[in-house]
Amino acid sequence: MDFLRPASWEEALAAKAEHPTAVPIAGGTDVMVEINFDHRRPEYLLDLNRVGDLYEWEVGEESVRLGASVPYTQIMEHLRTELPGLALASHTVASPQIRNRGGVGGNLGTASPAGDAHPALLAAGAEVEVESVRGSRRIPIDEFYTGVKRNALAPDELIRAVHINKADGPQQYSKVGTRNAMVIAVCAFGLALHPGTRTVRTGIGSAAPTPIRAKAAEEFLNAALEEGGFWDNGKIITPSVAKQFAELCSGACNPIDDVRGTASYRRHAVGVMARRTLTWTWESYRGTAARTEGVA
Amino acid sequence: MRVNFTVNGRPQEADDVWEGESLLYVLRERLGLPGSKNACEQGECGSCTVRLDGVPVCACLVAAGQVEGREVVTVEGLADYAKQRAEHGGCASGACGTSVDEAQRWQARGQDSQTGEGTELSPIQQAFIDAGAVQCGFCTPGLLVAADEMLERNPNPSDADIREALSGNLCRCTGYEKIMDAVRLAAARQGEAV
């Protein structure tokens, strides 16, 4: 095994181009487990800890450019306003020790269907900025996950940052597990209201081969909210609408039975989380709308 | 490969380090500092918690090569670390720290092992002894490092804060209530001292 220690992003890209089999390591919270248990013996480890840019973030007009290695702890502490869904998801990651090391870049690199960040990224809307010596490109989050623990990266590419749309409305995140800390999600659900475009977006974790959106459920809810004038009148979501939304979210799942839970439990739990997060976000939207009207 | 880094305030050099080796292995097997415990090797249990540039991390998940040039504090250096922090707000002179020799010999045992008397302990270590928070002791080093860091950041923690800060540390004796007592005690004593 060789340990590559690039001091800059350019050096990292050059190293990855020269050794496409090199395994990038940042927080190490996935990679080191595999090495410790002898599940993986990469020829090269590509340490990204020295690449300072990866630990920085920028809040722009429309989106946040989040460096690939920004630890979850920082997201929780500094980006709660801009990225509430991702901040909530970050808080469910493992433990303080893990959150101090791990970040979204690693979550995307591993591309586990159970990765905690994915539902929040799908719901908010995001693009993954990847780069190689050949150039840079941005992959829409919907096209990023290609299979179980597979993503759209080419062998010579590295993840540099994630551009996540800033919240324009309430967002929620929910995760099912046996305790609050140190659990891999049995399943997870992210929901974002986008009052600007009068749309909702969802993200489902650990209930299909990849993280997915419940697109039929989104379309149904978008139409129902529009039809009922909900965005304007701020009324309580009709229980039948919430119920059908939940059912469509369950229907979007394609889960398996495994040690953490059965397929049918996952389907059921995703429906429950969908209904709850819809209620939470909608109540929050109604609250905000009411206040805005009051001031005006 | 060779790894140069700072352990408990003193520069150290580890040789013949395998590239896939963890920081935990380097500390325990190459530097002879077995205070950080090796249990799950997957970041689940927190018994290997150390501070890396001040931040609590699982040493088993840090690749040895990643600590090149960085600063690590282990439980063996905790007493000195806490002392420097209390007296000078940290080690500014660079003359403090715990040597590897001292660290290897370090034991929480004075004339009376029950009370820790006669040994220099950090306040959190003393509180663990006084509150009876040490049972088999295997999780204790990780808990001490994690709890000490929380009290540095948050001198007046609520119970929820303590639970959250220690949520990455498992105690298989299930002695959590006494551990909570110990952290509350350390926080209260810290408050009195100010």
Interface residues (C-beta under 8 A of the other chain):
Chain A: M1 D2 F3 R5 I25 G27 G28 T29 V31 M32 V33 I35 N36 F37 R41 P42 L45 D47 N49 A94 S95 P96 Q97 I98 N100 R101 N180 A181 M182
Chain B: M1 W18 E19 G20 S22 E41 Q42 G43 E44 G46 T49 V55 P56 V57 C58 C60 L61 V62 A63 G65 Q66 E68 A146 E164 A165 S167 G168 N169
